[in-house]
Amino acid sequence: MQLPVKDPATGAQLLLEAKPEKWHGEQGFRIRHPNGSGFWISARSGAWQAEDGQPVDRDLLINIEIALAHHPFKEQLTSHE
């Protein structure tokens, strides 16, 4: 599925791909940027976390969580708020 996600640093809209994927027996999502880079996330303790060793900005993870919950784009965070 395509996710409109706000870049927390710039406020620009990113169009990320989220594919359900099981990794090490745990269900989550493989998130891919248009350039092909990506990371895997899962929900632990009520928050989405990058689980494959890739460094991911905390606010970007929050914005992905908001997009996955189908909340309006305007509810996503920017760093200067």
Phi and psi restraints in degrees (range 20) as a CNS / XPLOR table:
assign (resid 1 and name C) (resid 2 and name N)
       (resid 2 and name CA) (resid 2 and name C) 1.0 -88.7 20.0 2
assign (resid 2 and name N) (resid 2 and name CA)
       (resid 2 and name C) (resid 3 and name N) 1.0 131.8 20.0 2
assign (resid 2 and name C) (resid 3 and name N)
       (resid 3 and name CA) (resid 3 and name C) 1.0 -118.4 20.0 2
assign (resid 3 and name N) (resid 3 and name CA)
       (resid 3 and name C) (resid 4 and name N) 1.0 122.5 20.0 2
assign (resid 3 and name C) (resid 4 and name N)
       (resid 4 and name CA) (resid 4 and name C) 1.0 -80.0 20.0 2
assign (resid 4 and name N) (resid 4 and name CA)
       (resid 4 and name C) (resid 5 and name N) 1.0 115.0 20.0 2
assign (resid 4 and name C) (resid 5 and name N)
       (resid 5 and name CA) (resid 5 and name C) 1.0 -125.7 20.0 2
assign (resid 5 and name N) (resid 5 and name CA)
       (resid 5 and name C) (resid 6 and name N) 1.0 133.5 20.0 2
assign (resid 5 and name C) (resid 6 and name N)
       (resid 6 and name CA) (resid 6 and name C) 1.0 -79.9 20.0 2
assign (resid 6 and name N) (resid 6 and name CA)
       (resid 6 and name C) (resid 7 and name N) 1.0 128.2 20.0 2
assign (resid 6 and name C) (resid 7 and name N)
       (resid 7 and name CA) (resid 7 and name C) 1.0 -69.2 20.0 2
assign (resid 7 and name N) (resid 7 and name CA)
       (resid 7 and name C) (resid 8 and name N) 1.0 115.1 20.0 2
assign (resid 7 and name C) (resid 8 and name N)
       (resid 8 and name CA) (resid 8 and name C) 1.0 -64.6 20.0 2
assign (resid 8 and name N) (resid 8 and name CA)
       (resid 8 and name C) (resid 9 and name N) 1.0 -23.8 20.0 2
assign (resid 8 and name C) (resid 9 and name N)
       (resid 9 and name CA) (resid 9 and name C) 1.0 -77.4 20.0 2
assign (resid 9 and name N) (resid 9 and name CA)
       (resid 9 and name C) (resid 10 and name N) 1.0 -35.7 20.0 2
assign (resid 9 and name C) (resid 10 and name N)
       (resid 10 and name CA) (resid 10 and name C) 1.0 -115.8 20.0 2
assign (resid 10 and name N) (resid 10 and name CA)
       (resid 10 and name C) (resid 11 and name N) 1.0 -19.9 20.0 2
assign (resid 10 and name C) (resid 11 and name N)
       (resid 11 and name CA) (resid 11 and name C) 1.0 83.6 20.0 2
assign (resid 11 and name N) (resid 11 and name CA)
       (resid 11 and name C) (resid 12 and name N) 1.0 -1.8 20.0 2
assign (resid 11 and name C) (resid 12 and name N)
       (resid 12 and name CA) (resid 12 and name C) 1.0 -72.7 20.0 2
assign (resid 12 and name N) (resid 12 and name CA)
       (resid 12 and name C) (resid 13 and name N) 1.0 149.7 20.0 2
assign (resid 12 and name C) (resid 13 and name N)
       (resid 13 and name CA) (resid 13 and name C) 1.0 -82.5 20.0 2
assign (resid 13 and name N) (resid 13 and name CA)
       (resid 13 and name C) (resid 14 and name N) 1.0 128.4 20.0 2
assign (resid 13 and name C) (resid 14 and name N)
       (resid 14 and name CA) (resid 14 and name C) 1.0 -105.7 20.0 2
assign (resid 14 and name N) (resid 14 and name CA)
       (resid 14 and name C) (resid 15 and name N) 1.0 143.5 20.0 2
assign (resid 14 and name C) (resid 15 and name N)
       (resid 15 and name CA) (resid 15 and name C) 1.0 -109.2 20.0 2
assign (resid 15 and name N) (resid 15 and name CA)
       (resid 15 and name C) (resid 16 and name N) 1.0 101.2 20.0 2
assign (resid 15 and name C) (resid 16 and name N)
       (resid 16 and name CA) (resid 16 and name C) 1.0 -100.7 20.0 2
assign (resid 16 and name N) (resid 16 and name CA)
       (resid 16 and name C) (resid 17 and name N) 1.0 153.0 20.0 2
assign (resid 16 and name C) (resid 17 and name N)
       (resid 17 and name CA) (resid 17 and name C) 1.0 -101.5 20.0 2
assign (resid 17 and name N) (resid 17 and name CA)
       (resid 17 and name C) (resid 18 and name N) 1.0 132.4 20.0 2
assign (resid 17 and name C) (resid 18 and name N)
       (resid 18 and name CA) (resid 18 and name C) 1.0 -120.5 20.0 2
assign (resid 18 and name N) (resid 18 and name CA)
       (resid 18 and name C) (resid 19 and name N) 1.0 117.8 20.0 2
assign (resid 18 and name C) (resid 19 and name N)
       (resid 19 and name CA) (resid 19 and name C) 1.0 -117.6 20.0 2
assign (resid 19 and name N) (resid 19 and name CA)
       (resid 19 and name C) (resid 20 and name N) 1.0 126.9 20.0 2
assign (resid 19 and name C) (resid 20 and name N)
       (resid 20 and name CA) (resid 20 and name C) 1.0 -58.4 20.0 2
assign (resid 20 and name N) (resid 20 and name CA)
       (resid 20 and name C) (resid 21 and name N) 1.0 135.9 20.0 2
assign (resid 20 and name C) (resid 21 and name N)
       (resid 21 and name CA) (resid 21 and name C) 1.0 -153.4 20.0 2
assign (resid 21 and name N) (resid 21 and name CA)
       (resid 21 and name C) (resid 22 and name N) 1.0 142.4 20.0 2
assign (resid 21 and name C) (resid 22 and name N)
       (resid 22 and name CA) (resid 22 and name C) 1.0 -98.6 20.0 2
assign (resid 22 and name N) (resid 22 and name CA)
       (resid 22 and name C) (resid 23 and name N) 1.0 131.2 20.0 2
assign (resid 22 and name C) (resid 23 and name N)
       (resid 23 and name CA) (resid 23 and name C) 1.0 -134.8 20.0 2
assign (resid 23 and name N) (resid 23 and name CA)
       (resid 23 and name C) (resid 24 and name N) 1.0 124.4 20.0 2
assign (resid 23 and name C) (resid 24 and name N)
       (resid 24 and name CA) (resid 24 and name C) 1.0 51.7 20.0 2
assign (resid 24 and name N) (resid 24 and name CA)
       (resid 24 and name C) (resid 25 and name N) 1.0 39.3 20.0 2
assign (resid 24 and name C) (resid 25 and name N)
       (resid 25 and name CA) (resid 25 and name C) 1.0 79.4 20.0 2
assign (resid 25 and name N) (resid 25 and name CA)
       (resid 25 and name C) (resid 26 and name N) 1.0 2.9 20.0 2
assign (resid 25 and name C) (resid 26 and name N)
       (resid 26 and name CA) (resid 26 and name C) 1.0 -113.5 20.0 2
assign (resid 26 and name N) (resid 26 and name CA)
       (resid 26 and name C) (resid 27 and name N) 1.0 137.2 20.0 2
assign (resid 26 and name C) (resid 27 and name N)
       (resid 27 and name CA) (resid 27 and name C) 1.0 -82.5 20.0 2
assign (resid 27 and name N) (resid 27 and name CA)
       (resid 27 and name C) (resid 28 and name N) 1.0 138.9 20.0 2
assign (resid 27 and name C) (resid 28 and name N)
       (resid 28 and name CA) (resid 28 and name C) 1.0 -163.8 20.0 2
assign (resid 28 and name N) (resid 28 and name CA)
       (resid 28 and name C) (resid 29 and name N) 1.0 -152.4 20.0 2
assign (resid 28 and name C) (resid 29 and name N)
       (resid 29 and name CA) (resid 29 and name C) 1.0 -133.4 20.0 2
assign (resid 29 and name N) (resid 29 and name CA)
       (resid 29 and name C) (resid 30 and name N) 1.0 139.2 20.0 2
assign (resid 29 and name C) (resid 30 and name N)
       (resid 30 and name CA) (resid 30 and name C) 1.0 -90.0 20.0 2
assign (resid 30 and name N) (resid 30 and name CA)
       (resid 30 and name C) (resid 31 and name N) 1.0 119.9 20.0 2
assign (resid 30 and name C) (resid 31 and name N)
       (resid 31 and name CA) (resid 31 and name C) 1.0 -102.9 20.0 2
assign (resid 31 and name N) (resid 31 and name CA)
       (resid 31 and name C) (resid 32 and name N) 1.0 127.4 20.0 2
assign (resid 31 and name C) (resid 32 and name N)
       (resid 32 and name CA) (resid 32 and name C) 1.0 -123.7 20.0 2
assign (resid 32 and name N) (resid 32 and name CA)
       (resid 32 and name C) (resid 33 and name N) 1.0 135.1 20.0 2
assign (resid 32 and name C) (resid 33 and name N)
       (resid 33 and name CA) (resid 33 and name C) 1.0 -81.4 20.0 2
assign (resid 33 and name N) (resid 33 and name CA)
       (resid 33 and name C) (resid 34 and name N) 1.0 159.9 20.0 2
assign (resid 33 and name C) (resid 34 and name N)
       (resid 34 and name CA) (resid 34 and name C) 1.0 -56.8 20.0 2
assign (resid 34 and name N) (resid 34 and name CA)
       (resid 34 and name C) (resid 35 and name N) 1.0 -27.0 20.0 2
assign (resid 34 and name C) (resid 35 and name N)
       (resid 35 and name CA) (resid 35 and name C) 1.0 -80.1 20.0 2
assign (resid 35 and name N) (resid 35 and name CA)
       (resid 35 and name C) (resid 36 and name N) 1.0 -1.2 20.0 2
assign (resid 35 and name C) (resid 36 and name N)
       (resid 36 and name CA) (resid 36 and name C) 1.0 99.4 20.0 2
assign (resid 36 and name N) (resid 36 and name CA)
       (resid 36 and name C) (resid 37 and name N) 1.0 -18.0 20.0 2
assign (resid 36 and name C) (resid 37 and name N)
       (resid 37 and name CA) (resid 37 and name C) 1.0 -71.0 20.0 2
assign (resid 37 and name N) (resid 37 and name CA)
       (resid 37 and name C) (resid 38 and name N) 1.0 158.5 20.0 2
assign (resid 37 and name C) (resid 38 and name N)
       (resid 38 and name CA) (resid 38 and name C) 1.0 -170.6 20.0 2
assign (resid 38 and name N) (resid 38 and name CA)
       (resid 38 and name C) (resid 39 and name N) 1.0 -175.5 20.0 2
assign (resid 38 and name C) (resid 39 and name N)
       (resid 39 and name CA) (resid 39 and name C) 1.0 -159.1 20.0 2
assign (resid 39 and name N) (resid 39 and name CA)
       (resid 39 and name C) (resid 40 and name N) 1.0 165.7 20.0 2
assign (resid 39 and name C) (resid 40 and name N)
       (resid 40 and name CA) (resid 40 and name C) 1.0 -111.4 20.0 2
assign (resid 40 and name N) (resid 40 and name CA)
       (resid 40 and name C) (resid 41 and name N) 1.0 136.5 20.0 2
assign (resid 40 and name C) (resid 41 and name N)
       (resid 41 and name CA) (resid 41 and name C) 1.0 -126.2 20.0 2
assign (resid 41 and name N) (resid 41 and name CA)
       (resid 41 and name C) (resid 42 and name N) 1.0 153.8 20.0 2
assign (resid 41 and name C) (resid 42 and name N)
       (resid 42 and name CA) (resid 42 and name C) 1.0 -145.0 20.0 2
assign (resid 42 and name N) (resid 42 and name CA)
       (resid 42 and name C) (resid 43 and name N) 1.0 160.5 20.0 2
assign (resid 42 and name C) (resid 43 and name N)
       (resid 43 and name CA) (resid 43 and name C) 1.0 -91.5 20.0 2
assign (resid 43 and name N) (resid 43 and name CA)
       (resid 43 and name C) (resid 44 and name N) 1.0 121.3 20.0 2
assign (resid 43 and name C) (resid 44 and name N)
       (resid 44 and name CA) (resid 44 and name C) 1.0 -132.0 20.0 2
assign (resid 44 and name N) (resid 44 and name CA)
       (resid 44 and name C) (resid 45 and name N) 1.0 133.1 20.0 2
assign (resid 44 and name C) (resid 45 and name N)
       (resid 45 and name CA) (resid 45 and name C) 1.0 54.0 20.0 2
assign (resid 45 and name N) (resid 45 and name CA)
       (resid 45 and name C) (resid 46 and name N) 1.0 35.1 20.0 2
assign (resid 45 and name C) (resid 46 and name N)
       (resid 46 and name CA) (resid 46 and name C) 1.0 82.2 20.0 2
assign (resid 46 and name N) (resid 46 and name CA)
       (resid 46 and name C) (resid 47 and name N) 1.0 5.6 20.0 2
assign (resid 46 and name C) (resid 47 and name N)
       (resid 47 and name CA) (resid 47 and name C) 1.0 -136.8 20.0 2
assign (resid 47 and name N) (resid 47 and name CA)
       (resid 47 and name C) (resid 48 and name N) 1.0 145.9 20.0 2
assign (resid 47 and name C) (resid 48 and name N)
       (resid 48 and name CA) (resid 48 and name C) 1.0 -76.9 20.0 2
assign (resid 48 and name N) (resid 48 and name CA)
       (resid 48 and name C) (resid 49 and name N) 1.0 138.8 20.0 2
assign (resid 48 and name C) (resid 49 and name N)
       (resid 49 and name CA) (resid 49 and name C) 1.0 -137.1 20.0 2
assign (resid 49 and name N) (resid 49 and name CA)
       (resid 49 and name C) (resid 50 and name N) 1.0 145.2 20.0 2
assign (resid 49 and name C) (resid 50 and name N)
       (resid 50 and name CA) (resid 50 and name C) 1.0 -75.3 20.0 2
assign (resid 50 and name N) (resid 50 and name CA)
       (resid 50 and name C) (resid 51 and name N) 1.0 128.8 20.0 2
assign (resid 50 and name C) (resid 51 and name N)
       (resid 51 and name CA) (resid 51 and name C) 1.0 -116.1 20.0 2
assign (resid 51 and name N) (resid 51 and name CA)
       (resid 51 and name C) (resid 52 and name N) 1.0 -1.7 20.0 2
assign (resid 51 and name C) (resid 52 and name N)
       (resid 52 and name CA) (resid 52 and name C) 1.0 -107.3 20.0 2
assign (resid 52 and name N) (resid 52 and name CA)
       (resid 52 and name C) (resid 53 and name N) 1.0 21.8 20.0 2
assign (resid 52 and name C) (resid 53 and name N)
       (resid 53 and name CA) (resid 53 and name C) 1.0 84.8 20.0 2
assign (resid 53 and name N) (resid 53 and name CA)
       (resid 53 and name C) (resid 54 and name N) 1.0 -2.5 20.0 2
assign (resid 53 and name C) (resid 54 and name N)
       (resid 54 and name CA) (resid 54 and name C) 1.0 -80.4 20.0 2
assign (resid 54 and name N) (resid 54 and name CA)
       (resid 54 and name C) (resid 55 and name N) 1.0 130.6 20.0 2
assign (resid 54 and name C) (resid 55 and name N)
       (resid 55 and name CA) (resid 55 and name C) 1.0 -72.3 20.0 2
assign (resid 55 and name N) (resid 55 and name CA)
       (resid 55 and name C) (resid 56 and name N) 1.0 127.5 20.0 2
assign (resid 55 and name C) (resid 56 and name N)
       (resid 56 and name CA) (resid 56 and name C) 1.0 -133.6 20.0 2
assign (resid 56 and name N) (resid 56 and name CA)
       (resid 56 and name C) (resid 57 and name N) 1.0 131.9 20.0 2
assign (resid 56 and name C) (resid 57 and name N)
       (resid 57 and name CA) (resid 57 and name C) 1.0 -58.2 20.0 2
assign (resid 57 and name N) (resid 57 and name CA)
       (resid 57 and name C) (resid 58 and name N) 1.0 132.9 20.0 2
assign (resid 57 and name C) (resid 58 and name N)
       (resid 58 and name CA) (resid 58 and name C) 1.0 -56.8 20.0 2
assign (resid 58 and name N) (resid 58 and name CA)
       (resid 58 and name C) (resid 59 and name N) 1.0 -43.7 20.0 2
assign (resid 58 and name C) (resid 59 and name N)
       (resid 59 and name CA) (resid 59 and name C) 1.0 -66.9 20.0 2
assign (resid 59 and name N) (resid 59 and name CA)
       (resid 59 and name C) (resid 60 and name N) 1.0 -32.1 20.0 2
assign (resid 59 and name C) (resid 60 and name N)
       (resid 60 and name CA) (resid 60 and name C) 1.0 -66.1 20.0 2
assign (resid 60 and name N) (resid 60 and name CA)
       (resid 60 and name C) (resid 61 and name N) 1.0 -41.5 20.0 2
assign (resid 60 and name C) (resid 61 and name N)
       (resid 61 and name CA) (resid 61 and name C) 1.0 -61.0 20.0 2
assign (resid 61 and name N) (resid 61 and name CA)
       (resid 61 and name C) (resid 62 and name N) 1.0 -40.5 20.0 2
assign (resid 61 and name C) (resid 62 and name N)
       (resid 62 and name CA) (resid 62 and name C) 1.0 -63.0 20.0 2
assign (resid 62 and name N) (resid 62 and name CA)
       (resid 62 and name C) (resid 63 and name N) 1.0 -42.1 20.0 2
assign (resid 62 and name C) (resid 63 and name N)
       (resid 63 and name CA) (resid 63 and name C) 1.0 -65.8 20.0 2
assign (resid 63 and name N) (resid 63 and name CA)
       (resid 63 and name C) (resid 64 and name N) 1.0 -37.0 20.0 2
assign (resid 63 and name C) (resid 64 and name N)
       (resid 64 and name CA) (resid 64 and name C) 1.0 -64.2 20.0 2
assign (resid 64 and name N) (resid 64 and name CA)
       (resid 64 and name C) (resid 65 and name N) 1.0 -43.2 20.0 2
assign (resid 64 and name C) (resid 65 and name N)
       (resid 65 and name CA) (resid 65 and name C) 1.0 -59.2 20.0 2
assign (resid 65 and name N) (resid 65 and name CA)
       (resid 65 and name C) (resid 66 and name N) 1.0 -43.7 20.0 2
assign (resid 65 and name C) (resid 66 and name N)
       (resid 66 and name CA) (resid 66 and name C) 1.0 -62.5 20.0 2
assign (resid 66 and name N) (resid 66 and name CA)
       (resid 66 and name C) (resid 67 and name N) 1.0 -43.2 20.0 2
assign (resid 66 and name C) (resid 67 and name N)
       (resid 67 and name CA) (resid 67 and name C) 1.0 -66.5 20.0 2
assign (resid 67 and name N) (resid 67 and name CA)
       (resid 67 and name C) (resid 68 and name N) 1.0 -40.7 20.0 2
assign (resid 67 and name C) (resid 68 and name N)
       (resid 68 and name CA) (resid 68 and name C) 1.0 -63.6 20.0 2
assign (resid 68 and name N) (resid 68 and name CA)
       (resid 68 and name C) (resid 69 and name N) 1.0 -29.8 20.0 2
assign (resid 68 and name C) (resid 69 and name N)
       (resid 69 and name CA) (resid 69 and name C) 1.0 -84.0 20.0 2
assign (resid 69 and name N) (resid 69 and name CA)
       (resid 69 and name C) (resid 70 and name N) 1.0 3.2 20.0 2
assign (resid 69 and name C) (resid 70 and name N)
       (resid 70 and name CA) (resid 70 and name C) 1.0 62.7 20.0 2
assign (resid 70 and name N) (resid 70 and name CA)
       (resid 70 and name C) (resid 71 and name N) 1.0 31.2 20.0 2
assign (resid 70 and name C) (resid 71 and name N)
       (resid 71 and name CA) (resid 71 and name C) 1.0 -81.6 20.0 2
assign (resid 71 and name N) (resid 71 and name CA)
       (resid 71 and name C) (resid 72 and name N) 1.0 158.1 20.0 2
assign (resid 71 and name C) (resid 72 and name N)
       (resid 72 and name CA) (resid 72 and name C) 1.0 -60.3 20.0 2
assign (resid 72 and name N) (resid 72 and name CA)
       (resid 72 and name C) (resid 73 and name N) 1.0 145.0 20.0 2
assign (resid 72 and name C) (resid 73 and name N)
       (resid 73 and name CA) (resid 73 and name C) 1.0 -53.2 20.0 2
assign (resid 73 and name N) (resid 73 and name CA)
       (resid 73 and name C) (resid 74 and name N) 1.0 -37.5 20.0 2
assign (resid 73 and name C) (resid 74 and name N)
       (resid 74 and name CA) (resid 74 and name C) 1.0 -63.4 20.0 2
assign (resid 74 and name N) (resid 74 and name CA)
       (resid 74 and name C) (resid 75 and name N) 1.0 -17.0 20.0 2
assign (resid 74 and name C) (resid 75 and name N)
       (resid 75 and name CA) (resid 75 and name C) 1.0 -80.9 20.0 2
assign (resid 75 and name N) (resid 75 and name CA)
       (resid 75 and name C) (resid 76 and name N) 1.0 -10.1 20.0 2
assign (resid 75 and name C) (resid 76 and name N)
       (resid 76 and name CA) (resid 76 and name C) 1.0 -75.1 20.0 2
assign (resid 76 and name N) (resid 76 and name CA)
       (resid 76 and name C) (resid 77 and name N) 1.0 155.8 20.0 2
assign (resid 76 and name C) (resid 77 and name N)
       (resid 77 and name CA) (resid 77 and name C) 1.0 -85.8 20.0 2
assign (resid 77 and name N) (resid 77 and name CA)
       (resid 77 and name C) (resid 78 and name N) 1.0 150.4 20.0 2
assign (resid 77 and name C) (resid 78 and name N)
       (resid 78 and name CA) (resid 78 and name C) 1.0 -125.3 20.0 2
assign (resid 78 and name N) (resid 78 and name CA)
       (resid 78 and name C) (resid 79 and name N) 1.0 151.2 20.0 2
assign (resid 78 and name C) (resid 79 and name N)
       (resid 79 and name CA) (resid 79 and name C) 1.0 -63.3 20.0 2
assign (resid 79 and name N) (resid 79 and name CA)
       (resid 79 and name C) (resid 80 and name N) 1.0 -27.1 20.0 2
assign (resid 79 and name C) (resid 80 and name N)
       (resid 80 and name CA) (resid 80 and name C) 1.0 -88.2 20.0 2
assign (resid 80 and name N) (resid 80 and name CA)
       (resid 80 and name C) (resid 81 and name N) 1.0 8.8 20.0 2
